[in-house]
Amino acid sequence: MPLQGKMKPEDKEDGKNRSAALKELAYEIRDAFDAVSPFIEKHTAIVCPKCRQVCCRDKHGRPDKDDLLFLRALGAEMPAGVPERGESDPCRFLTDTGCSLQRWRRPFRCTFFFCDPLLKSLEDDNAKLYRAFVQYFQHLVSVRRRLLGSQAVTDVDLARPYL
């Protein structure tokens, strides 16, 4: 008679393997974020202080389910930041010197939003550095897609709220 409602030992082992694979992909993404961040920050330091229309809005600083999946795979939590912010208010993580979060910890849509002046600054840099940045960025997107498409995502508890 089969066990009903109980996990078989091989299911448990398979779940551990899937969770390990998910964590490995998450760390690969984190490493890719760390690789592209200095290049982006070099240009945000040039462009953003001159900006009169801050694009870092609180609604963009709120993680979506894919962001939460990535953070949970790393065993990381999304900091709450300053509560009671309106969607159009400046981002809860924005400080006088830029974002208070490491790039890998930010929502994906936030960390890779490039306004026209920032994009021009990136493109106008050394061609070799810009090509390397584009390659790392493409790698990051590719690995992120693998993580989000992984069967291991069912093992990650997304029910716990962050904010």
Secondary structure as UniProt FT lines:
FT   HELIX           9..47
FT   HELIX           48..50
FT   HELIX           58..61
FT   HELIX           65..74
FT   TURN            87..88
FT   TURN            92..93
FT   STRAND          94..95
FT   TURN            96..97
FT   STRAND          98..99
FT   HELIX           103..105
FT   HELIX           108..111
FT   HELIX           116..124
FT   HELIX           127..149
FT   HELIX           151..155
//
